[in-house]
C-alpha cells in the first residue's frame, strides 16, 4: 500500500474545517494530521517536522499569505477562499478551492496534484 497523503487544515471557520475533515475522512489515501484555526510558530514547526504533504489553507486566516509564500518546495498548499479568484491576483495560485467546497471539486484538485486519489 502506498503511503497516505498527510493533510493539515488551517481555517478559522468551524463549518469549513468540519467539511474538509469529512472529505478527507471519505478518501482512503488521505489522513488528517492536524487542524488549526490560526497560524503561529507551532503550526510552522508541525508542517516541517510532520513532513506534511498537503495544507488546506484559508486565505482569511491572519498570516496565511506569508505561510503560502513559505510553502514552496515544502508541501502543497491548497488555498480555500470565499472570495472570487479575481481578487487574488497578487498571489501565484495554482491550487484553489472556492467556498462552498463541493466534494467533486475537492477530489478533482487532489487528483490533479497527487494522481489516483480515491
Biopython code that builds the backbone (N, CA, C, O; Angstrom):
import numpy as np
from Bio.PDB.StructureBuilder import StructureBuilder

atoms = [
    (1, "UNK", "N", (0.835, -1.191, 0.000)),
    (1, "UNK", "CA", (0.000, 0.000, 0.000)),
    (1, "UNK", "C", (0.875, 1.248, 0.000)),
    (1, "UNK", "O", (1.889, 1.302, 0.696)),
    (2, "UNK", "N", (0.485, 2.238, -0.773)),
    (2, "UNK", "CA", (1.227, 3.488, -0.815)),
    (2, "UNK", "C", (1.049, 4.258, 0.489)),
    (2, "UNK", "O", (0.080, 4.069, 1.224)),
    (3, "UNK", "N", (2.022, 5.135, 0.750)),
    (3, "UNK", "CA", (1.936, 5.987, 1.934)),
    (3, "UNK", "C", (0.736, 6.924, 1.802)),
    (3, "UNK", "O", (0.469, 7.432, 0.713)),
    (4, "UNK", "N", (0.014, 7.158, 2.890)),
    (4, "UNK", "CA", (-1.106, 8.102, 2.808)),
    (4, "UNK", "C", (-0.601, 9.532, 2.613)),
    (4, "UNK", "O", (0.531, 9.865, 2.967)),
    (5, "UNK", "N", (-1.452, 10.348, 2.054)),
    (5, "UNK", "CA", (-1.150, 11.760, 1.864)),
    (5, "UNK", "C", (-1.533, 12.471, 3.158)),
    (5, "UNK", "O", (-2.703, 12.498, 3.542)),
    (6, "UNK", "N", (-0.529, 13.048, 3.828)),
    (6, "UNK", "CA", (-0.752, 13.712, 5.117)),
    (6, "UNK", "C", (-1.277, 15.124, 4.887)),
    (6, "UNK", "O", (-0.665, 15.923, 4.177)),
    (7, "UNK", "N", (-2.419, 15.415, 5.498)),
    (7, "UNK", "CA", (-3.092, 16.702, 5.303)),
    (7, "UNK", "C", (-3.220, 17.485, 6.608)),
    (7, "UNK", "O", (-3.330, 16.917, 7.695)),
    (8, "UNK", "N", (-3.200, 18.805, 6.461)),
    (8, "UNK", "CA", (-3.446, 19.725, 7.563)),
    (8, "UNK", "C", (-4.484, 20.733, 7.086)),
    (8, "UNK", "O", (-4.463, 21.157, 5.931)),
    (9, "UNK", "N", (-5.388, 21.111, 7.979)),
    (9, "UNK", "CA", (-6.379, 22.144, 7.680)),
    (9, "UNK", "C", (-6.057, 23.359, 8.538)),
    (9, "UNK", "O", (-5.867, 23.243, 9.748)),
    (10, "UNK", "N", (-5.997, 24.530, 7.900)),
    (10, "UNK", "CA", (-5.847, 25.791, 8.630)),
    (10, "UNK", "C", (-6.982, 26.695, 8.176)),
    (10, "UNK", "O", (-6.959, 27.237, 7.071)),
    (11, "UNK", "N", (-7.971, 26.849, 9.041)),
    (11, "UNK", "CA", (-9.158, 27.636, 8.718)),
    (11, "UNK", "C", (-9.788, 28.091, 10.027)),
    (11, "UNK", "O", (-9.841, 27.330, 10.993)),
    (12, "UNK", "N", (-10.265, 29.330, 10.058)),
    (12, "UNK", "CA", (-10.863, 29.848, 11.285)),
    (12, "UNK", "C", (-12.389, 29.719, 11.307)),
    (12, "UNK", "O", (-13.041, 30.225, 12.219)),
    (13, "UNK", "N", (-12.955, 29.045, 10.308)),
    (13, "UNK", "CA", (-14.391, 28.828, 10.264)),
    (13, "UNK", "C", (-14.685, 27.342, 10.531)),
    (13, "UNK", "O", (-14.355, 26.478, 9.718)),
    (14, "UNK", "N", (-15.307, 27.063, 11.675)),
    (14, "UNK", "CA", (-15.560, 25.674, 12.059)),
    (14, "UNK", "C", (-16.335, 24.885, 11.006)),
    (14, "UNK", "O", (-15.977, 23.738, 10.742)),
    (15, "UNK", "N", (-17.380, 25.445, 10.391)),
    (15, "UNK", "CA", (-18.089, 24.661, 9.362)),
    (15, "UNK", "C", (-17.182, 24.260, 8.191)),
    (15, "UNK", "O", (-17.320, 23.161, 7.653)),
    (16, "UNK", "N", (-16.272, 25.127, 7.803)),
    (16, "UNK", "CA", (-15.344, 24.809, 6.708)),
    (16, "UNK", "C", (-14.367, 23.718, 7.137)),
    (16, "UNK", "O", (-14.050, 22.820, 6.358)),
    (17, "UNK", "N", (-13.892, 23.799, 8.376)),
    (17, "UNK", "CA", (-12.988, 22.775, 8.903)),
    (17, "UNK", "C", (-13.706, 21.434, 8.957)),
    (17, "UNK", "O", (-13.157, 20.413, 8.541)),
    (18, "UNK", "N", (-14.931, 21.437, 9.468)),
    (18, "UNK", "CA", (-15.701, 20.196, 9.578)),
    (18, "UNK", "C", (-15.932, 19.569, 8.200)),
    (18, "UNK", "O", (-15.833, 18.351, 8.051)),
    (19, "UNK", "N", (-16.238, 20.387, 7.203)),
    (19, "UNK", "CA", (-16.480, 19.879, 5.862)),
    (19, "UNK", "C", (-15.207, 19.267, 5.268)),
    (19, "UNK", "O", (-15.238, 18.160, 4.730)),
    (20, "UNK", "N", (-14.092, 19.990, 5.366)),
    (20, "UNK", "CA", (-12.830, 19.457, 4.848)),
    (20, "UNK", "C", (-12.425, 18.175, 5.573)),
    (20, "UNK", "O", (-11.947, 17.227, 4.951)),
    (21, "UNK", "N", (-12.616, 18.153, 6.876)),
    (21, "UNK", "CA", (-12.296, 16.946, 7.648)),
    (21, "UNK", "C", (-13.160, 15.765, 7.174)),
    (21, "UNK", "O", (-12.668, 14.646, 7.031)),
    (22, "UNK", "N", (-14.429, 16.025, 6.937)),
    (22, "UNK", "CA", (-15.330, 14.990, 6.436)),
    (22, "UNK", "C", (-14.847, 14.472, 5.075)),
    (22, "UNK", "O", (-14.809, 13.262, 4.850)),
    (23, "UNK", "N", (-14.482, 15.377, 4.178)),
    (23, "UNK", "CA", (-13.990, 14.980, 2.856)),
    (23, "UNK", "C", (-12.701, 14.161, 2.968)),
    (23, "UNK", "O", (-12.552, 13.137, 2.303)),
    (24, "UNK", "N", (-11.785, 14.611, 3.802)),
    (24, "UNK", "CA", (-10.516, 13.881, 3.982)),
    (24, "UNK", "C", (-10.798, 12.475, 4.500)),
    (24, "UNK", "O", (-10.187, 11.510, 4.039)),
    (25, "UNK", "N", (-11.711, 12.352, 5.448)),
    (25, "UNK", "CA", (-12.043, 11.039, 6.016)),
    (25, "UNK", "C", (-12.726, 10.108, 5.013)),
    (25, "UNK", "O", (-12.692, 8.889, 5.181)),
    (26, "UNK", "N", (-13.342, 10.669, 3.976)),
    (26, "UNK", "CA", (-14.001, 9.860, 2.946)),
    (26, "UNK", "C", (-13.009, 9.250, 1.953)),
    (26, "UNK", "O", (-13.354, 8.316, 1.230)),
    (27, "UNK", "N", (-11.790, 9.768, 1.914)),
    (27, "UNK", "CA", (-10.812, 9.341, 0.914)),
    (27, "UNK", "C", (-9.743, 8.480, 1.590)),
    (27, "UNK", "O", (-9.021, 8.950, 2.470)),
    (28, "UNK", "N", (-9.652, 7.236, 1.175)),
    (28, "UNK", "CA", (-8.741, 6.280, 1.815)),
    (28, "UNK", "C", (-7.281, 6.696, 1.782)),
    (28, "UNK", "O", (-6.536, 6.391, 2.714)),
    (29, "UNK", "N", (-6.857, 7.377, 0.743)),
    (29, "UNK", "CA", (-5.434, 7.718, 0.603)),
    (29, "UNK", "C", (-5.045, 9.001, 1.343)),
    (29, "UNK", "O", (-3.891, 9.423, 1.279)),
    (30, "UNK", "N", (-5.999, 9.625, 2.043)),
    (30, "UNK", "CA", (-5.715, 10.842, 2.798)),
    (30, "UNK", "C", (-5.786, 10.574, 4.291)),
    (30, "UNK", "O", (-6.571, 9.744, 4.748)),
    (31, "UNK", "N", (-4.958, 11.286, 5.045)),
    (31, "UNK", "CA", (-5.027, 11.220, 6.501)),
    (31, "UNK", "C", (-4.876, 12.641, 7.048)),
    (31, "UNK", "O", (-3.995, 13.390, 6.624)),
    (32, "UNK", "N", (-5.741, 12.998, 7.989)),
    (32, "UNK", "CA", (-5.678, 14.321, 8.615)),
    (32, "UNK", "C", (-4.695, 14.270, 9.773)),
    (32, "UNK", "O", (-4.895, 13.529, 10.735)),
    (33, "UNK", "N", (-3.637, 15.058, 9.678)),
    (33, "UNK", "CA", (-2.620, 15.114, 10.728)),
    (33, "UNK", "C", (-3.078, 16.039, 11.845)),
    (33, "UNK", "O", (-2.964, 15.704, 13.024)),
    (34, "UNK", "N", (-3.597, 17.205, 11.469)),
    (34, "UNK", "CA", (-3.983, 18.200, 12.466)),
    (34, "UNK", "C", (-4.831, 19.275, 11.803)),
    (34, "UNK", "O", (-4.858, 19.401, 10.579)),
    (35, "UNK", "N", (-5.522, 20.046, 12.637)),
    (35, "UNK", "CA", (-6.283, 21.194, 12.147)),
    (35, "UNK", "C", (-6.054, 22.368, 13.079)),
    (35, "UNK", "O", (-5.932, 22.202, 14.293)),
    (36, "UNK", "N", (-5.996, 23.562, 12.494)),
    (36, "UNK", "CA", (-5.699, 24.779, 13.242)),
    (36, "UNK", "C", (-6.655, 25.888, 12.838)),
    (36, "UNK", "O", (-7.157, 25.910, 11.714)),
    (37, "UNK", "N", (-6.902, 26.808, 13.761)),
    (37, "UNK", "CA", (-7.732, 27.972, 13.447)),
    (37, "UNK", "C", (-6.888, 29.236, 13.310)),
    (37, "UNK", "O", (-7.411, 30.305, 12.996)),
    (38, "UNK", "N", (-5.579, 29.112, 13.546)),
    (38, "UNK", "CA", (-4.675, 30.260, 13.429)),
    (38, "UNK", "C", (-3.277, 29.758, 13.046)),
    (38, "UNK", "O", (-2.998, 28.559, 13.063)),
    (39, "UNK", "N", (-2.422, 30.704, 12.707)),
    (39, "UNK", "CA", (-1.051, 30.349, 12.323)),
    (39, "UNK", "C", (-0.101, 30.922, 13.370)),
    (39, "UNK", "O", (-0.145, 32.111, 13.686)),
    (40, "UNK", "N", (0.751, 30.060, 13.896)),
    (40, "UNK", "CA", (1.793, 30.513, 14.807)),
    (40, "UNK", "C", (3.041, 29.665, 14.575)),
    (40, "UNK", "O", (3.073, 28.854, 13.650)),
    (41, "UNK", "N", (4.042, 29.840, 15.384)),
    (41, "UNK", "CA", (5.289, 29.093, 15.195)),
    (41, "UNK", "C", (5.092, 27.584, 15.362)),
    (41, "UNK", "O", (5.783, 26.796, 14.717)),
    (42, "UNK", "N", (4.161, 27.180, 16.216)),
    (42, "UNK", "CA", (3.883, 25.768, 16.399)),
    (42, "UNK", "C", (3.344, 25.126, 15.135)),
    (42, "UNK", "O", (3.686, 23.988, 14.812)),
    (43, "UNK", "N", (2.498, 25.861, 14.418)),
    (43, "UNK", "CA", (1.959, 25.374, 13.147)),
    (43, "UNK", "C", (3.091, 25.179, 12.154)),
    (43, "UNK", "O", (3.177, 24.146, 11.491)),
    (44, "UNK", "N", (3.950, 26.168, 12.058)),
    (44, "UNK", "CA", (5.068, 26.098, 11.107)),
    (44, "UNK", "C", (6.002, 24.935, 11.450)),
    (44, "UNK", "O", (6.505, 24.260, 10.552)),
    (45, "UNK", "N", (6.233, 24.703, 12.734)),
    (45, "UNK", "CA", (7.090, 23.594, 13.160)),
    (45, "UNK", "C", (6.448, 22.257, 12.807)),
    (45, "UNK", "O", (7.120, 21.363, 12.295)),
    (46, "UNK", "N", (5.151, 22.116, 13.078)),
    (46, "UNK", "CA", (4.466, 20.873, 12.752)),
    (46, "UNK", "C", (4.535, 20.602, 11.255)),
    (46, "UNK", "O", (4.794, 19.471, 10.845)),
    (47, "UNK", "N", (4.310, 21.612, 10.443)),
    (47, "UNK", "CA", (4.342, 21.424, 8.994)),
    (47, "UNK", "C", (5.708, 20.924, 8.540)),
    (47, "UNK", "O", (5.809, 20.118, 7.615)),
    (48, "UNK", "N", (6.737, 21.400, 9.189)),
    (48, "UNK", "CA", (8.088, 20.980, 8.824)),
    (48, "UNK", "C", (8.401, 19.585, 9.370)),
    (48, "UNK", "O", (8.880, 18.726, 8.629)),
    (49, "UNK", "N", (8.140, 19.358, 10.631)),
    (49, "UNK", "CA", (8.514, 18.110, 11.304)),
    (49, "UNK", "C", (7.647, 16.921, 10.886)),
    (49, "UNK", "O", (8.147, 15.799, 10.810)),
    (50, "UNK", "N", (6.378, 17.141, 10.619)),
    (50, "UNK", "CA", (5.472, 16.043, 10.290)),
    (50, "UNK", "C", (5.554, 15.647, 8.820)),
    (50, "UNK", "O", (4.876, 14.714, 8.389)),
    (51, "UNK", "N", (6.367, 16.342, 8.060)),
    (51, "UNK", "CA", (6.500, 16.082, 6.626)),
    (51, "UNK", "C", (5.122, 15.997, 5.968)),
    (51, "UNK", "O", (4.773, 15.009, 5.323)),
    (52, "UNK", "N", (4.369, 17.055, 6.155)),
    (52, "UNK", "CA", (3.017, 17.171, 5.625)),
    (52, "UNK", "C", (3.079, 17.257, 4.104)),
    (52, "UNK", "O", (3.986, 17.865, 3.536)),
    (53, "UNK", "N", (2.101, 16.638, 3.462)),
    (53, "UNK", "CA", (2.039, 16.655, 2.001)),
    (53, "UNK", "C", (1.146, 17.769, 1.470)),
    (53, "UNK", "O", (1.472, 18.400, 0.464)),
    (54, "UNK", "N", (0.014, 18.016, 2.146)),
    (54, "UNK", "CA", (-0.949, 18.997, 1.655)),
    (54, "UNK", "C", (-1.511, 19.817, 2.806)),
    (54, "UNK", "O", (-1.834, 19.286, 3.869)),
    (55, "UNK", "N", (-1.620, 21.117, 2.575)),
    (55, "UNK", "CA", (-2.213, 22.025, 3.556)),
    (55, "UNK", "C", (-3.398, 22.719, 2.898)),
    (55, "UNK", "O", (-3.260, 23.365, 1.859)),
    (56, "UNK", "N", (-4.564, 22.575, 3.523)),
    (56, "UNK", "CA", (-5.744, 23.311, 3.086)),
    (56, "UNK", "C", (-5.746, 24.607, 3.891)),
    (56, "UNK", "O", (-6.009, 24.598, 5.093)),
    (57, "UNK", "N", (-5.454, 25.713, 3.228)),
    (57, "UNK", "CA", (-5.205, 26.985, 3.892)),
    (57, "UNK", "C", (-6.232, 28.025, 3.486)),
    (57, "UNK", "O", (-6.336, 28.383, 2.313)),
    (58, "UNK", "N", (-6.994, 28.509, 4.464)),
    (58, "UNK", "CA", (-7.970, 29.561, 4.215)),
    (58, "UNK", "C", (-7.246, 30.903, 4.150)),
    (58, "UNK", "O", (-6.504, 31.272, 5.060)),
    (59, "UNK", "N", (-7.476, 31.612, 3.069)),
    (59, "UNK", "CA", (-6.783, 32.891, 2.876)),
    (59, "UNK", "C", (-7.219, 33.976, 3.851)),
    (59, "UNK", "O", (-6.544, 34.999, 3.969)),
    (60, "UNK", "N", (-8.335, 33.776, 4.552)),
    (60, "UNK", "CA", (-8.773, 34.799, 5.503)),
    (60, "UNK", "C", (-8.079, 34.678, 6.857)),
    (60, "UNK", "O", (-8.223, 35.565, 7.698)),
    (61, "UNK", "N", (-7.333, 33.605, 7.085)),
    (61, "UNK", "CA", (-6.610, 33.431, 8.345)),
    (61, "UNK", "C", (-5.392, 34.362, 8.346)),
    (61, "UNK", "O", (-4.627, 34.398, 7.382)),
    (62, "UNK", "N", (-5.223, 35.106, 9.430)),
    (62, "UNK", "CA", (-4.104, 36.036, 9.537)),
    (62, "UNK", "C", (-2.767, 35.296, 9.379)),
    (62, "UNK", "O", (-2.509, 34.307, 10.065)),
    (63, "UNK", "N", (-1.942, 35.785, 8.483)),
    (63, "UNK", "CA", (-0.638, 35.180, 8.230)),
    (63, "UNK", "C", (-0.648, 34.126, 7.134)),
    (63, "UNK", "O", (0.385, 33.529, 6.834)),
    (64, "UNK", "N", (-1.818, 33.896, 6.533)),
    (64, "UNK", "CA", (-1.918, 32.836, 5.521)),
    (64, "UNK", "C", (-1.107, 33.155, 4.270)),
    (64, "UNK", "O", (-0.500, 32.256, 3.687)),
    (65, "UNK", "N", (-1.085, 34.404, 3.852)),
    (65, "UNK", "CA", (-0.317, 34.755, 2.644)),
    (65, "UNK", "C", (1.175, 34.531, 2.867)),
    (65, "UNK", "O", (1.880, 34.093, 1.958)),
    (66, "UNK", "N", (1.652, 34.826, 4.060)),
    (66, "UNK", "CA", (3.063, 34.607, 4.373)),
    (66, "UNK", "C", (3.378, 33.113, 4.413)),
    (66, "UNK", "O", (4.406, 32.674, 3.897)),
    (67, "UNK", "N", (2.487, 32.336, 5.028)),
    (67, "UNK", "CA", (2.682, 30.889, 5.088)),
    (67, "UNK", "C", (2.646, 30.295, 3.685)),
    (67, "UNK", "O", (3.426, 29.396, 3.370)),
    (68, "UNK", "N", (1.747, 30.790, 2.845)),
    (68, "UNK", "CA", (1.665, 30.335, 1.463)),
    (68, "UNK", "C", (2.982, 30.608, 0.740)),
    (68, "UNK", "O", (3.475, 29.753, 0.004)),
    (69, "UNK", "N", (3.548, 31.785, 0.942)),
    (69, "UNK", "CA", (4.809, 32.141, 0.295)),
    (69, "UNK", "C", (5.949, 31.240, 0.767)),
    (69, "UNK", "O", (6.872, 30.952, 0.005)),
    (70, "UNK", "N", (5.883, 30.797, 2.027)),
    (70, "UNK", "CA", (6.928, 29.935, 2.590)),
    (70, "UNK", "C", (6.759, 28.471, 2.187)),
    (70, "UNK", "O", (7.666, 27.669, 2.411)),
    (71, "UNK", "N", (5.625, 28.109, 1.601)),
    (71, "UNK", "CA", (5.314, 26.705, 1.336)),
    (71, "UNK", "C", (6.065, 26.115, 0.151)),
    (71, "UNK", "O", (6.109, 24.894, 0.000)),
    (72, "UNK", "N", (6.648, 26.942, -0.680)),
    (72, "UNK", "CA", (7.318, 26.462, -1.885)),
    (72, "UNK", "C", (8.339, 25.384, -1.534)),
    (72, "UNK", "O", (9.177, 25.582, -0.654)),
    (73, "UNK", "N", (8.270, 24.267, -2.207)),
    (73, "UNK", "CA", (9.173, 23.120, -2.044)),
    (73, "UNK", "C", (9.056, 22.402, -0.705)),
    (73, "UNK", "O", (9.834, 21.486, -0.439)),
    (74, "UNK", "N", (8.110, 22.786, 0.142)),
    (74, "UNK", "CA", (7.943, 22.097, 1.427)),
    (74, "UNK", "C", (6.715, 21.195, 1.423)),
    (74, "UNK", "O", (6.783, 20.049, 1.867)),
    (75, "UNK", "N", (5.607, 21.704, 0.930)),
    (75, "UNK", "CA", (4.357, 20.962, 0.876)),
    (75, "UNK", "C", (3.447, 21.636, -0.140)),
    (75, "UNK", "O", (3.687, 22.773, -0.545)),
    (76, "UNK", "N", (2.418, 20.938, -0.541)),
    (76, "UNK", "CA", (1.446, 21.502, -1.475)),
    (76, "UNK", "C", (0.433, 22.308, -0.682)),
    (76, "UNK", "O", (-0.147, 21.818, 0.287)),
    (77, "UNK", "N", (0.230, 23.530, -1.096)),
    (77, "UNK", "CA", (-0.716, 24.410, -0.426)),
    (77, "UNK", "C", (-1.956, 24.560, -1.308)),
    (77, "UNK", "O", (-1.877, 25.061, -2.430)),
    (78, "UNK", "N", (-3.085, 24.125, -0.792)),
    (78, "UNK", "CA", (-4.354, 24.252, -1.492)),
    (78, "UNK", "C", (-5.120, 25.363, -0.787)),
    (78, "UNK", "O", (-5.564, 25.208, 0.350)),
    (79, "UNK", "N", (-5.264, 26.475, -1.477)),
    (79, "UNK", "CA", (-5.915, 27.627, -0.869)),
    (79, "UNK", "C", (-7.425, 27.478, -0.943)),
    (79, "UNK", "O", (-7.976, 27.040, -1.953)),
    (80, "UNK", "N", (-8.080, 27.850, 0.148)),
    (80, "UNK", "CA", (-9.537, 27.854, 0.193)),
    (80, "UNK", "C", (-9.975, 29.283, 0.471)),
    (80, "UNK", "O", (-9.359, 29.991, 1.268)),
    (81, "UNK", "N", (-11.033, 29.694, -0.187)),
    (81, "UNK", "CA", (-11.495, 31.060, -0.001)),
    (81, "UNK", "C", (-12.946, 31.208, -0.429)),
    (81, "UNK", "O", (-13.448, 30.454, -1.263)),
    (82, "UNK", "N", (-13.600, 32.185, 0.153)),
    (82, "UNK", "CA", (-14.944, 32.546, -0.267)),
    (82, "UNK", "C", (-14.882, 33.716, -1.249)),
    (82, "UNK", "O", (-15.902, 34.106, -1.818)),
    (83, "UNK", "N", (-13.688, 34.274, -1.448)),
    (83, "UNK", "CA", (-13.524, 35.405, -2.337)),
    (83, "UNK", "C", (-13.358, 34.952, -3.780)),
    (83, "UNK", "O", (-12.802, 33.883, -4.031)),
    (84, "UNK", "N", (-13.831, 35.747, -4.726)),
    (84, "UNK", "CA", (-13.629, 35.400, -6.137)),
    (84, "UNK", "C", (-12.136, 35.375, -6.484)),
    (84, "UNK", "O", (-11.353, 36.157, -5.946)),
    (85, "UNK", "N", (-11.757, 34.475, -7.381)),
    (85, "UNK", "CA", (-10.352, 34.341, -7.788)),
    (85, "UNK", "C", (-9.787, 35.646, -8.321)),
    (85, "UNK", "O", (-8.586, 35.889, -8.203)),
    (86, "UNK", "N", (-10.623, 36.484, -8.901)),
    (86, "UNK", "CA", (-10.159, 37.760, -9.450)),
    (86, "UNK", "C", (-9.561, 38.666, -8.377)),
    (86, "UNK", "O", (-8.759, 39.547, -8.688)),
    (87, "UNK", "N", (-9.946, 38.457, -7.118)),
    (87, "UNK", "CA", (-9.425, 39.282, -6.026)),
    (87, "UNK", "C", (-8.058, 38.795, -5.550)),
    (87, "UNK", "O", (-7.447, 39.430, -4.691)),
    (88, "UNK", "N", (-7.575, 37.693, -6.088)),
    (88, "UNK", "CA", (-6.359, 37.064, -5.583)),
    (88, "UNK", "C", (-5.202, 37.175, -6.576)),
    (88, "UNK", "O", (-4.311, 36.326, -6.592)),
    (89, "UNK", "N", (-5.216, 38.200, -7.386)),
    (89, "UNK", "CA", (-4.228, 38.312, -8.455)),
    (89, "UNK", "C", (-2.807, 38.543, -7.952)),
    (89, "UNK", "O", (-1.856, 38.364, -8.713)),
    (90, "UNK", "N", (-2.637, 38.936, -6.693)),
    (90, "UNK", "CA", (-1.295, 39.197, -6.163)),
    (90, "UNK", "C", (-0.569, 37.907, -5.760)),
    (90, "UNK", "O", (0.613, 37.947, -5.419)),
    (91, "UNK", "N", (-1.259, 36.778, -5.795)),
    (91, "UNK", "CA", (-0.650, 35.504, -5.420)),
    (91, "UNK", "C", (-0.527, 34.609, -6.649)),
    (91, "UNK", "O", (-1.371, 34.652, -7.544)),
    (92, "UNK", "N", (0.514, 33.810, -6.685)),
    (92, "UNK", "CA", (0.685, 32.844, -7.771)),
    (92, "UNK", "C", (0.011, 31.544, -7.362)),
    (92, "UNK", "O", (0.667, 30.596, -6.929)),
    (93, "UNK", "N", (-1.290, 31.515, -7.503)),
    (93, "UNK", "CA", (-2.091, 30.399, -7.037)),
    (93, "UNK", "C", (-2.201, 29.335, -8.121)),
    (93, "UNK", "O", (-2.555, 29.630, -9.262)),
    (94, "UNK", "N", (-1.897, 28.111, -7.757)),
    (94, "UNK", "CA", (-2.076, 27.002, -8.690)),
    (94, "UNK", "C", (-3.183, 26.065, -8.226)),
    (94, "UNK", "O", (-3.781, 25.367, -9.044)),
    (95, "UNK", "N", (-3.466, 26.039, -6.923)),
    (95, "UNK", "CA", (-4.489, 25.137, -6.390)),
    (95, "UNK", "C", (-5.453, 25.945, -5.525)),
    (95, "UNK", "O", (-5.089, 26.414, -4.447)),
    (96, "UNK", "N", (-6.681, 26.101, -6.005)),
    (96, "UNK", "CA", (-7.656, 26.938, -5.315)),
    (96, "UNK", "C", (-9.002, 26.230, -5.250)),
    (96, "UNK", "O", (-9.505, 25.729, -6.256)),
    (97, "UNK", "N", (-9.574, 26.197, -4.059)),
    (97, "UNK", "CA", (-10.926, 25.689, -3.858)),
    (97, "UNK", "C", (-11.790, 26.839, -3.365)),
    (97, "UNK", "O", (-11.535, 27.403, -2.301)),
    (98, "UNK", "N", (-12.810, 27.185, -4.138)),
    (98, "UNK", "CA", (-13.727, 28.236, -3.724)),
    (98, "UNK", "C", (-14.808, 27.668, -2.824)),
    (98, "UNK", "O", (-15.351, 26.593, -3.080)),
    (99, "UNK", "N", (-15.112, 28.409, -1.761)),
    (99, "UNK", "CA", (-16.176, 28.017, -0.843)),
    (99, "UNK", "C", (-17.514, 28.470, -1.414)),
    (99, "UNK", "O", (-17.579, 29.539, -2.021)),
    (100, "UNK", "N", (-18.559, 27.711, -1.246)),
    (100, "UNK", "CA", (-18.598, 26.420, -0.558)),
    (100, "UNK", "C", (-17.919, 25.342, -1.410)),
    (100, "UNK", "O", (-18.078, 25.302, -2.630)),
    (101, "UNK", "N", (-17.172, 24.486, -0.749)),
    (101, "UNK", "CA", (-16.367, 23.468, -1.434)),
    (101, "UNK", "C", (-17.221, 22.220, -1.685)),
    (101, "UNK", "O", (-17.785, 21.635, -0.760)),
    (102, "UNK", "N", (-17.297, 21.841, -2.936)),
    (102, "UNK", "CA", (-18.013, 20.628, -3.312)),
    (102, "UNK", "C", (-17.039, 19.457, -3.322)),
    (102, "UNK", "O", (-15.868, 19.621, -3.666)),
    (103, "UNK", "N", (-17.523, 18.272, -2.945)),
    (103, "UNK", "CA", (-16.658, 17.097, -2.867)),
    (103, "UNK", "C", (-16.014, 16.783, -4.219)),
    (103, "UNK", "O", (-14.840, 16.416, -4.275)),
    (104, "UNK", "N", (-16.764, 16.922, -5.291)),
    (104, "UNK", "CA", (-16.233, 16.628, -6.623)),
    (104, "UNK", "C", (-15.036, 17.525, -6.942)),
    (104, "UNK", "O", (-14.040, 17.057, -7.495)),
    (105, "UNK", "N", (-15.130, 18.803, -6.599)),
    (105, "UNK", "CA", (-14.014, 19.733, -6.842)),
    (105, "UNK", "C", (-12.836, 19.418, -5.925)),
    (105, "UNK", "O", (-11.681, 19.508, -6.342)),
    (106, "UNK", "N", (-13.122, 19.055, -4.695)),
    (106, "UNK", "CA", (-12.096, 18.651, -3.737)),
    (106, "UNK", "C", (-11.296, 17.476, -4.298)),
    (106, "UNK", "O", (-10.066, 17.505, -4.321)),
    (107, "UNK", "N", (-12.003, 16.453, -4.745)),
    (107, "UNK", "CA", (-11.357, 15.262, -5.292)),
    (107, "UNK", "C", (-10.616, 15.569, -6.594)),
    (107, "UNK", "O", (-9.525, 15.049, -6.829)),
    (108, "UNK", "N", (-11.200, 16.400, -7.422)),
    (108, "UNK", "CA", (-10.568, 16.754, -8.700)),
    (108, "UNK", "C", (-9.223, 17.440, -8.471)),
    (108, "UNK", "O", (-8.238, 17.087, -9.119)),
    (109, "UNK", "N", (-9.166, 18.396, -7.580)),
    (109, "UNK", "CA", (-7.910, 19.124, -7.356)),
    (109, "UNK", "C", (-6.861, 18.207, -6.741)),
    (109, "UNK", "O", (-5.681, 18.322, -7.071)),
    (110, "UNK", "N", (-7.262, 17.304, -5.860)),
    (110, "UNK", "CA", (-6.293, 16.364, -5.285)),
    (110, "UNK", "C", (-5.761, 15.412, -6.346)),
    (110, "UNK", "O", (-4.583, 15.056, -6.314)),
    (111, "UNK", "N", (-6.591, 14.997, -7.271)),
    (111, "UNK", "CA", (-6.142, 14.132, -8.356)),
    (111, "UNK", "C", (-5.233, 14.856, -9.329)),
    (111, "UNK", "O", (-4.348, 14.240, -9.923)),
    (112, "UNK", "N", (-5.435, 16.149, -9.502)),
    (112, "UNK", "CA", (-4.528, 16.949, -10.340)),
    (112, "UNK", "C", (-3.143, 17.017, -9.705)),
    (112, "UNK", "O", (-2.132, 17.026, -10.407)),
    (113, "UNK", "N", (-3.103, 17.065, -8.398)),
    (113, "UNK", "CA", (-1.837, 17.211, -7.671)),
    (113, "UNK", "C", (-1.158, 15.870, -7.446)),
    (113, "UNK", "O", (0.015, 15.699, -7.779)),
    (114, "UNK", "N", (-1.895, 14.918, -6.882)),
    (114, "UNK", "CA", (-1.283, 13.669, -6.412)),
    (114, "UNK", "C", (-1.564, 12.450, -7.296)),
    (114, "UNK", "O", (-0.851, 11.453, -7.180)),
    (115, "UNK", "N", (-2.555, 12.487, -8.157)),
    (115, "UNK", "CA", (-2.933, 11.415, -9.070)),
    (115, "UNK", "C", (-3.427, 10.174, -8.309)),
    (115, "UNK", "O", (-2.817, 9.747, -7.328)),
    (116, "UNK", "N", (-4.507, 9.626, -8.769)),
    (116, "UNK", "CA", (-5.104, 8.401, -8.218)),
    (116, "UNK", "C", (-5.543, 8.515, -6.755)),
    (116, "UNK", "O", (-5.405, 7.561, -5.989)),
    (117, "UNK", "N", (-6.059, 9.653, -6.378)),
    (117, "UNK", "CA", (-6.604, 9.818, -5.033)),
    (117, "UNK", "C", (-8.032, 9.272, -5.056)),
    (117, "UNK", "O", (-8.876, 9.725, -5.829)),
    (118, "UNK", "N", (-8.281, 8.292, -4.194)),
    (118, "UNK", "CA", (-9.615, 7.654, -4.165)),
    (118, "UNK", "C", (-10.097, 7.489, -2.755)),
    (118, "UNK", "O", (-11.193, 6.974, -2.533)),
]
sb = StructureBuilder()
sb.init_structure("model")
sb.init_model(0)
sb.init_chain("A")
sb.init_seg("    ")
for serial, (resi, resn, name, xyz) in enumerate(atoms, 1):
    if name == "N":
        sb.init_residue(resn, " ", resi, " ")
    sb.init_atom(name, np.array(xyz, "f"), 0.0, 1.0, " ", f" {name:<3s}", serial, name[0])
structure = sb.get_structure()
